[in-house]
Amino acid sequence: MRLAIFDLDGTITRHDTLAPYVLGFLLRHPWRIPRALGVLPALLGFALGLCGRGPLKSALMRSALGGVHRSQLDAWSEQFVTRLLAQGTFAAARARIAEHAQAGDRLVLMSASPDLYVPVIGRALGFEEVICTGVRWRAERLDGRLSTPNRQGEEKVHCLRALRARLPGPASAYGNSSADLAHLVQVEHGVLVNGSARARRAAARAGLTCERWR
């Protein structure tokens, strides 16, 4: 069995997904907007290099979405994903996913974005497995702290190794950022999609394929 592993933000989708997800929820529940200002200390820490993307992501979800009931977020996730897939994905990405599916490859979505909505995207696009960043709950209300490491960079390498230990065989992987290079070089066919000039130079040195998707 051949694996086909896709990143999400910037690879399948045209933009990052967490900020639009949170903003869309806040616009529909504007009384929560003042709570979202609680992310500012973490945002400042990130800008100063004092904290990473994982703590920033957690602070954003805790401040903006903390305490929201699971059923309410599930309903918003379905709305968000429906609109995202209708307007916010690369046609070339959808075509490549279809090609792998038709070839009988096992489709895996591997994203640093949270499990609030990534599994919904995975199901809608026909992925058989989803690996993403987990988020904690308190009973049926969102806590917002991360329940797993942030699935980015070297953490994706760990996830890939665990995946291939369960499902050995050749693999293709697609990502869009410099952070994705760490796991793209671990597979037989790594593809950098819509990478920056710096990322493309690094990908070329590593022998990876670079593609432009529209």
ABEGO torsion letter per residue (X at the ends): XBBBBBBABGAABABBAAAAAAAAAAAABAAAAAAAAAAAAAAAAAAAGABBAAAAAAAAAAAAABGBBAAAAAAAAAAAAAAAAAAABBAAAAAAAAAAAAAGBBBBBBBABBAAAAAAAAAAAGBABBBBBBBBBBEABBAGBBABBBBBEAAAAAAAAAAAAABBEBBBBBBABAAAAAAAAABABBBBBGBBAAAAAAAAAAGBBBBBBX
